[in-house]
Amino acid sequence: MNKRNFILRAGAAAAIACAMGTGSIASAQSWPNKPVRIVVPFAAGGPADIVAREVAQKLTNQLGQSFVVENAGGGHGIPAMNTVSRGPADGHVLLMAASGNVTIQPITMKASADALATLEPVGQVATSPHVLVVTSKLPVKSVKELVDYAKANPGKVNFGSAGTGGLAHLGMELFKYQGKVDVVHVPYKGTSQVMVDISSGQVQALFSSMPSLKPLVDKGSIRVIGLTAPSDGADTAGVPLISATVPGVEYTTWYAFFAPKGTPAAVANRLNEEMKKVAADPVLRKKLSDQGVDLQASSAAELQALMKRDTDKWAKLIKEAKIEIE
């Protein structure tokens, strides 16, 4: 190749790169130019759904376009992931996954790993500890009493969860392993039905986030006995840490945005900037903080680091405790 042709080709490549960069910036500036779908891989009424709807309303107010929550529960979150991955890679379809969807299930299910591979991490939305609750029909008022009761009644304490392989399930497995107790996992398809059954005493215990539990706590149907991580929220302040009684039972649940592969980084960055505004809103912060949920915006790189840390943690538990997840 002679010098003149090399210069022409280099110039053309630079022009294309410049045009692509300009296009990406332009797409970010015009985003969103139509309603944005936020797909939640859980049924309506659960913790993820509650957080998603609060955040969607704030983004709608800030950006002047509708952010619409769509519930796609079941199938271990894979249908929701696939729905988003098949959408346009322009920031108008997002997945708001819970941490278990993207750190636990890909370890245990190839289909989940394959679905996650079609998505781009965008940024964190919120984080919160899980609370451990028991039905008020159980004669238990503390973590120690639950451990003692479970040891005195092996195999007779049922822990509900929103599904096999989710964070509530692994929280139970962590409690079982660290506490050396014989308890039973009862998976449901979402949070709503397990709420009915723990209220009636059909299941005796549950790990979950506070927002979906609050109505039953207020009614006295269930009792909060422990937290998996510190929280200063009005509904969780003063609740003891589970790790004070069962060392090692420490984790948080978190929610994050994902988009189809190929979504421009500039669009993701724009969404992150808007999420920082959402997270800084004092009214919404207090509303969710009182329920033990902290709004927390992050970059895509920070989300990837968080995913790796939690994936390593749960992979270690699954291996050491010999947990089988179908």
N, C-alpha and C positions, 0 to 999 in steps of 0.2 A: 504494500500500500504506500503510495507516495505521500509526501508531507501535506499537499493540498487536500487530498481525499481524507486523510486522517483528521485534519482540522475541521473539514466540513462535517464529518461524522460525529466528532466530539461536540461540535456546536449543535448539531441536531439532537444528540442525546441530552445535552444540557437544557435545550429548549423544551424537550418532552418532560424532563424532570421538573422543570420550572412550571410547566403547564399543569402537571399532575399536582404539584404542591399548591398552586393557585386554586385549582379545582377543589382540592380538599378543604382549603381555608374557606372558599366560597360556600361549600356544602355545609360547613360548620356554622357559618354566619346565617345561612337561610334555614337551618334546622331549628325547630321542627316546622315543616310547612304543611303538615297534615296531622291528624290524630295519631298519637303514639300508643301502641298496645304494650301493656306490661303483663306478661304471662306469669302466673304464679302456679308452681307445681303442687298445689294443695287445694283442698276444698275451701269454700267460703267459711268465714268464721274463725279460722285458726289464726295463730300468731302472725304467720307470714302475710296472710290476707289483710289483717288489721293494719300492720305496718305499711304494706303496699298501698292501701287506700289512703292513708294519711299522707304519705309521700306524694302519691299521684295528684292529690288535690292541691298540694303546695306547688308542684311543678306546673300544673294547669294554671294556677294563679300567676306564677312568675313569667311564664312563657306565652300565655295567651292561646295555647293549643290544648286540646283535651288529651289527658293521659288517662287511658281506660284500662282498668284491671280486668283480666280474664283469668278465671280459675280453671286449671286443667289438672285436677288431682288424679291420683292413681298411677299405676304402672311405674312406681319408683321414680317418678319425675321424668322418665324418658319421653313420654308423649309431649310434655311441655317443652323439653329441650329440643326435640325434633321439630316442633311447631315453629320455634324461634329460628333454628338453624336454616329452615327452608324459607324464611322470610327475607325481605330485601335487606341488603347489608348497608343501610343508610341511616340507622339510628331510630327508625320508626317502629321497630319491634324489639322488645327487650325481655329478657328473662330475669325475674327476681327470685333467685334460688336461695334456699337455706343452706347453711354450711354443710349439713349432712349430704345434700344432693351432690356436692362437688368435691367432698373430701373422703367420705365413707363409701358411698355407693360405687364410685369408680374403682375402688380397691376390690370390691366383692362381686361386681357384675361387669362383664365385658361390654354389655349393651350400654351401660351407663358411661363407661370409659369412652366408647365410640361416640356417644352423643356429646359428651363434654368436649371431645376433640374438634367438634364442628362449631364451637363457640369461642368468643374472645372475652376474657375478663375485662370489665369496664371499671368497676370501682365498688367499694363497700358502701352500704346504705345504713346499717344499724348493727348494734351488738347488744347482747344481754345475757345474763346468767340464766340457766334453767333453775326453776324452783322444783323442789320435791314436795308433792302433796299426797295426802292420804284421805280416804273417805272418812267422814265424821263417824261412820258406823264402826270403824276400827278403833279399839281401845289404845290408841297410840298418839302421843302428843309431842314427841321429839324423835330425832334421828336415832338416838340410843335405844329408845323404846321400840322403834321399828326393827332395828337390828336384833334386839333381844326377842321380840315377838316372832320374827322370821326364823331365828334359830330354834325357838321352842315349837314352831309349827312349820317344819321344812316342807317346801313344795306347796304351801297353802296360801302364800301371798302372791297375788297376780299383779304384775305391772302392765298397764296398758301403754300403747304408743300409737302414733299416727301411721306406723307401717314398719315392716322389717327393713333393717339397714339404715333407718333414719337416726338422727341424733338422740332422740328419746330412747330408742332401743339400745344404742351403744352406751348411753348414760346409765341405763339399767344394768347392762353387762359390766360396766366399770364398777358400779356399786356392788354388784354380786361378787365380782372378782376380788376387789379390795376389802370388802366386808366379810368375805368367806361365808356367804349366806346362800341358801337354796330358795330362790324365788323364780317365778315363772313369767315369761314374756307372752303377752296377748296382743298381737298386732291388729290394728284397725285400718280402714281405708280413709284416713283423714282424722282430724281431731274431734269433729262434732259428735260422733257416736260414742267415742270413749268418754266424753264429758257426761253423757247421759248415764253411762254404765258406772262411772266412778261415783257419781252422785247417788245412785241407787245402791252402791256397795257391791255391784257385780264384779268390778275390779277394785283392788284395794289401794293401789299407789300409781303414781305417774310423774315422770319428768316432763316439764313443758315450760314455755315462756308465760310470764304473768298476764299479758293482755287477754288471752283467751280463757284464763282461769278465774279472773277477777269476779265475774258475776256469781260463780259458785262459791267463791271464798266469801263474798259479801252476804250470800244467803246462809252461810254456815254449813253447806253441804260437804265441803272439803276443807282440809286444814293444811296450811303451809307449815312445813317443819324444817326446811333447810334450803340453802342456796349453793350452787356450784361455783360461784365467784362473788366477790363483794359487789354490793349495790346500795346506793343511798336513796333510791326512790321511796316515795311515801308508802307504797304498798309492800316494800321489801326491807326497809330500814329496820334494823333490830332482829331480822331473821338470821339465825346462826349459820355459819358455813358448815356444810356437810363434812368437809375435810377435817374439822376439829374433832369429829367423832370417827370418821372413816378416812384416814389419810390417803391422799391420791385421787379423791373424787373431786377434781377441779377441771372445769372447762366452761366455755361460753358458746352460745349459739349466735350466729350472725347471718345477716342477709346481704346479698350483693347483686349488682347488675351484671348481666352478660349479654352479648350481642352476637349476631351471626359473624362468622369468619369473614374478614374483608371489610368490616365496618371501618371507615376512616378514623385514624387516631385523633384527628382534629375534632370529629363529632364526639368521640368518647371524652376528650378533654373538655369540650363545651358542657357535656352532661355533668362531668365532675365539678366544674365551676358552679353549675346550678345547684348541685347537691350540697356544696359547701354553704350556699345561701339557705337551703332547706335546713341543714344541720345547725345553722346559727340562729334560726328563728326561735326566740325565747318562749313563745306560747306553745309551739309544737314540742319543743324540747322538754318543757315542764310536763305537758300532757303525757308524753311517752315515758319520760324519766320517772314520773310518779308510779308508773306500772313496771318499772325495772328495765326499760328499754332506752339505750343511749344512741341517739343519731350520731353517725360517724362516717363522714365522707373520706374516701381515699383514692389514690391513683391506681391505675391498672397494675403497675409494678408492685405497689404495696399489697394489693389484693393477691397477686401471685405468690408473694412471700408468705402471706397469711395462710393461703391454701396449702403450701408445701409444709409449713410447720404443723398444721392440724392433720394433714394426711399422714405424716410420719407418726404422729401421736396415736392415731386410731389404728394404723397398720400394726404398730407394736402391740397394742392391746389385743387385737384380733389374733395375732400370732401367739402371744404368751398365754392368753386365756383359752386358746383353741376354740374360738367362736366360729360356728358354722352358720352362714347366712345364705339362704336359698334365693 
